[in-house]
């Protein structure tokens, strides 16, 4: 028999990061009431609220400075229910309408308890955010101009509120609140304010601190975390609790392959390098349950040219598959999950203009039959029949198939006709980030597989499965991060012993 030792099995970065027993900790390097892992939007807000509750706070950030993915975001928060900005721009909204819309648009499995609490307190959250010094310009960006915040306008539609079927489920209102840009990215502006406020609050911030694993007592209580700071290992004790705010897992290929394999096909992954699932795996290793891990926000940004909404989206069967005025994240989810990333956009000469995002032309023709023959993508006659049916009804101002809003209805009858290639293989601007995470109460306590609280452990932002489930509206990620961070920080501070 050979004496050779078997090769050492490499740690699978997709598995849980097993917790360390407190009995094995020889010495605590330092301690605080609340220890926060991650200093992005969720971590900063958790620190602010824990300090406001009187807790001693220590924040551990793996990078050289805070900000995380929130720093790269658009600076847009989904808020409503009658905020001062909504009222200043002439829009009525109330928490019940906001709740009905979010339950419908956040997809199957949306946590109604979390949504209800957020909708009821959304106006209060607006006042809290502005109270930190985040500015919002009192102006509305018309939906014909855009939905993404490429201007300094404060309010815009950022979801499918105006589109069928959502417009029949809840009274539409714009709820995208974008921080006013002052010469830089709005997300960067917002995070710089929140990070500065957290530092001014007296929270201790330690950078270059890579955390893993958590430290757990024999009874299952999380009492601290192991961190490598400057290359040296430190055991850090948390008297009240550890709050995980370390981001999603879009940059962990093993986790994406395991939990969201179809999302792996999307090449442009939205998130900072630290979005590697470390916080989620730490929570799992301490007994936390991770849920909706297959969920992701997938965006296909075809409508930066707003006129392109008057075009027709086509699947591999040569048929329409949705109303084109749905928001781009819902279109991305439908396009990837239902249509396997095989979608095209049909336009006529009256609608076509140079795309803002470079897009390959699949075919051009003087008739839709010519376009279909040149494209060689569809069953014979399917594309021409689809366009004939669409043009017949839109000439009368109706869309009986998908009820696209009247402002976007126009027959595509002006030659030449063009087919733009939006397939996942040819259109590189598809983007994605993960939405799944640790199962938490609305107040941030992490739950195990039986629904019981893992004592001493909290999660917020993309470390938790939050407001969006299998559906997304722009601004929900920053809203969720700031809101859930606040609640988790407060809860952990109250639990200090």
N, C-alpha and C positions, 0 to 999 in steps of 0.2 A: 504493500500500500504506500502511495506517495505521501511524503511528509509536507508537501507543498500546501500552503494555506490558501483557502479560497480567496479570490479577489474581494476586497472590501466593497460592500454594496454602497453606491452613492445615495445620498439622501434625495428623495424625490421632492422637488420643490412644489409639487402640487398637493402633497399630503399635509396633515395637521402638524404644527410645530409643537411637539409634546412639551407640556409644562414641566418645570423643575420643582421638586419637593422642597418646601420651606426648610425641612430638617437638614437638607443638604447645603443650605446656605451657611457658610461659616461666619460671614461678617457682612453686615449691611453697610454699604459705602455712604449712603445718605438716605433721607426719607422726607416725605411730604404728606400732607393730607390727601391731595389728589395728584396723581401722576398721569400725564397725558402723553400718549405716543402719537406724534405727528403734529406739525405746526402749520397746517393749511387753514382753509376756511373753517372747518369743523373744530380743529384744535384751538384756533385763536378764540372762537366764540365760547368753547368749553372753558378755556382759561379765564375769560372775562367774567362769565357767570359764576364760576367756582370762587373766584376772588371776591365778587360782589356778595357771595354768601359767607364770606369770612374765612375761607379755606386757604391754607398755604399750598401753593401750586408749583409743580415742577413740570416743565414741558421738555420732552426729548425729541429732537428733530434729527433725522438721519443725514440731511444735506447740510451744506455750509450756511444756509439761511432758510427761513420759513417761506411759505407761499404755496408749495405743492402745485397740484393741478388747478386749484382754484385761481392761482396767479395767472394761469394761461387762459382762463375762461373769458367770456364776453362781458362779465360784470353785470349780468342780467339775473334778476331774481323773480320768480313767479310768485306774486303776491296779489291779493284781491280782497273782496268782501266789502269794498268801499273805502279804499285808502285815500288819504288827502290828494295824492297825485291823480288818481282816477277821477275824483270829484273836480279837481282843478281843470282837467281836460274835458269835462262835460259828460262823464260816463257814470251811470248808476250800476252798482254791483252789490250783492249781498252774500254772506257766507253760504247760504243754502244753495244758491245757483252755482257758486264756485265748487261746492262739494259735489253736486250732481255731475258737473262736467268732469271733475277729476276722477271720480269713481269710474265713469265711462271711459275716459281717455287713458287712464293709467293701466288699463289692461286687466286680464284675468288675474285674480289673486291679490288685487290691490288691498292694502291694509286700511279698512274703512275707519278704524279707530284712530289711526295716525292722521288720516286725511281730515276727519271731522275736527280733531283738535287743532290742526294747522289752519283750516279754514276759519274756525271760530276765533282764532287768535292772530290771524294774518295781519289785521290792521295794527294790532299791538306790536307785531314783529317789524312792521314798517317803521313804526315810531322808534323801536329799539335800534334798528339799523341806522336810521337818520340821526338818532341821538349819539351814535358813535362818530358821526361826522361824515357819513357817506352822502354825497349830494345827488339829487335827481332833478333834472331840468323839467319844468312844468310845460311840456309840449308833447304832442302825440304824433307818431309816425304813421301816416295813412297806409292802409294795407295794400293799396295799389303801388306804393313806393317800395315797401319792404316789410319784413318782420324781424330780420336780424339787425342788431344795433350797429349799422355802419355810419350812423350819424350820432350827434349828441342828444337826440330826442330821448326823453325820459320814459315814455309809455308806448307800448306797441302790442299787437297781437303776436303771440309766440307759440300758438298751438292751432288746433283745428276747431276753435270755438265757432267760427262762422260757417264751417263746412258741415254737410250732411254726413252722418245722422246727428252729430253733436248739437247742431243748432236747434234741433227739435227736442233734445234731451234737457238742455239748460239754456237760459237766456244768455246770449253771448256778451262778453265784456273783455276788453284788452287787459291782460294781467302781467305782461312783461315789463318789469321796472328795471331800467338800465342806468347804472351809475353814470353821471355826467362826465364825459371825457374831458380832460384838461391837458391835451397834447400827448397823451399816452393811452395805452390799452386800458379800457374801463375795468377789466378784471384786476389788472395790476394796481390801478388806483385804489379800488376797493380793498384789496388785500393789504396794501401798504398801510392803509388807515387802520384796519382791524389788527394787524400785527403790531403796529405802533401802540395802539390802545392797550393791547394785552401786555406789552412790555411795561407801559406806564402804570398799569394796574398793580404791579409788584410781582407778577408771575415770574418765576425763574426760568430762563430759556437756556437749554444746553443743546448746541448743534454738534454735528459729527457724532451723533449718538445712535448707533444701529441697535434696535431692540429685537430680542428674541432669546429665550422664551419668557412666558409669564411664570411667576412663582406662586405656588398653591399650597395651602395648608392641608392637613390630612382630612379635614371636614369639607374640602372642596372650595373654600374661600380663596379668592385671588388676593394676595397680599403684597405683590410687587412685580418687578420685571427685571430681567437681566439685560444689560446694555453694554455694548462695546463703545467706549468713549476714548477717542484718540488711540484706538488699538488695544486698550486695556479693558478687561471685563469688570463690570461693576454690578452689584446687587442693590437695587433701589427699592425701598419699602414704601408702600402706599397705605396710609392709615385709614383712608376712606374708600378709595378704589382706584383702579386703573381705567382710563378712558382711551379706547382705541380709535384713533382718527387718522389712520395711515393710508387711506385711499383704496381704490379698487384693485383689480388684478389683470387689466388688459395687457400689461407687458410681461405677464408670466405665461409663456407659451404652453407649459405643461398644464396649468390650471385651465386655460382657455380650451385646450384640446380635450380635457377631461369633462368640463362642465358646459362649455358653449362651443362645440366643434364647428358649427356653421359660422359663427362669428369669426373664427380663425381665418376664414377666407378673406375678410376685409383687411386690406393692407395698411390703411391709414388709421392708426390706433391713437385715440385721443387720451392723453394722460402724460404726466411726468414720468421719469424713469423709476421713481419710487412706487409707482402703481404696480407692484409685483405680488400683491395678495398677502404680504407678510402679516399685516394686522389680522386679516381674516383667519389665516392659518394659526396664529397665536391664540385667537379666541376659540377655535375648534379644538386646539390642543388642551385647553382648560375646561372643555366640556360644552362649549357653545355650539349651537346648531346653526349651520349655514343653509339658507333657503333661497329659492329662486335664482340659483347660481347660473342657470342657463339664460337669464334675462340680460338684454343689452339694449342700449340706445344705438340704433343704426341710422345713419343719415345719408341720403343721396341728394346732394344740393343742386338740383336741376333748375330751380326757380329763382336764382339770383336775378336773371332776366325775368322780371315779373310777367311780361307778356307771354312767356313760355307756358304759363298756366292755361292759356287759351289753346295750347296744343293738346295732343292725345297721347297718353302713355299706353304702350302696347306690350303684351307679353309674347312668349315664344309661340303661342297659338294664333298670333295675329289678332288678338282681341284686347279690348280694354279690360282692366282689372280693378280699377278704383276711380274715384273722382279726383281729378288732378289738383284741386284746391285744398286737399288734405295737407297737413303740415309735413315738412320734409322728413322729420324723424319717423312719423307714422308711415309715410311712403317708403322710407328705407326699410322699415321692419317688414312691411308687406312685400316689398320687392325682394328681400333676402329670404324670408321665411316661407312665403307662399310661392314665389316665382323663381326661387333659386338664383337670384341675381341676373336673370335674363329679361331685361326690359329695354325698350327703345322709346324715343319721343318723336312723334309725327307732327310736322309743322308745314304751313304753306308760306308763300312768299310775303304775304301781308303781315304775318306774325314773326317770321324769322328775322333775327339780327345776329351779329357776331356774339357768340356765347362769352360771358364773363369768365367762365372756366373752360379751358380748351377741351373740345369734345370732337371725337371722330365722327365724320359723316358716313353713315352706313350705305346710303343710296340717295339718288336724286332722279327725278323724272317729271315729265309733263303731265302725267296722269298717275293716280295711285296704283294702277296696274303696272306701270313701268317701274315705279319705286319698289313694288313687291318683287318683280322679276329680278331687278338688280340686287336687291338685298339678299335674296336666297336664304332667308331666315324662317319663313313662315309657310304653313300649308297653302297650297294654291288657292287663290281667291279669297283668303281669309282677311287680309289687310284691306283690300278694296271694299269688301262687304262691310267691314267695321266702319270705315270712313264714310261710306254711303249712308249707313244707318245714322251715324253721328251727325253728318251734315244735314240730313233730312230733318232731324228734330231740332237741332240748334238753330236752323233757319227760322223756326217758330219760337225760339227763345226758351226751349225746354230741354232737359236731359232726363228722360224717363228711366234710364238705366242706373245712373249714379247720382243724379240730382246736383250736379255741379252748380255753384252759385251763378246767378244770371249775369253778373258783371264779367264773368270769364267765358261766357258762351259766345262762340263765333264759328260759323261754318268755315272749314278749311278747304276753300275752293279756288284760291288764286295760285296758279302755277308760276314757277316750278315748285314742286313739292320736295320735301327733304325729310330724311329719317336720321335722327341723331342716335349714336350708339351709346347707351348708358349701362351696358352690361358690366358686370363686376370685373370681367377680364379686360375690358377696353377703357373703362372710365375710372381713372385712379382716385377720384375724389370721394368715393364712398368712405365713410369713417364710422368708428364705433368706440364705445366704452362700456364697461360692464356695469350692471345694476344690482346683481345679487350680492348678498353679504350675510352677516350674522343676524339671527332672529332676535329682535329686541322689542321691549315694550316701547310705547310712545315716548316715555321718559328716559330711554336709553339703556335700561338694564338688559343684559344679554340673557337669553333663555336657552335651556338645553333642549334635547329632542323630545322631552316629555312636557315642555312648556313651563318648567320650573326655572326660577332665577338662579343664575350662576353668581353667588354672592361676591361682591367686590369687583365685578366686571361690567363695564359699560362700553358702548360703541356708538359712533356717530359718523355722518357723512357716508362715503362709499364703503366704509368697513361694515356698515349695517345695510340690511334690506330695508329701504326707507319708503318715501312717498311714492315713487314710481315703481311699478311691478313689471308688467310686460307691455308697458306703454310709456311714452315720454313726451313732455312738452318743454321747450327750451326755457331755461331759467329755473327748472325744478332742481337741478343738481346743486346750484349755489344756494337756493332757498332751503333745500333739504340739509345741506351741510351746516349753514348758519343756524337754522332752527334746531336741528337735532343736536348740534354741538352745545347750544345753550341749555337744552333740557338735560343732557347727559352731565354736563358740568355742574349744574345745580343739584342733581340727584346724588352725584358722587360726593359733593361737598357736604350734603346733609347726612351722609352715611359715615362720616369720619368718626373715629373712636378715640 
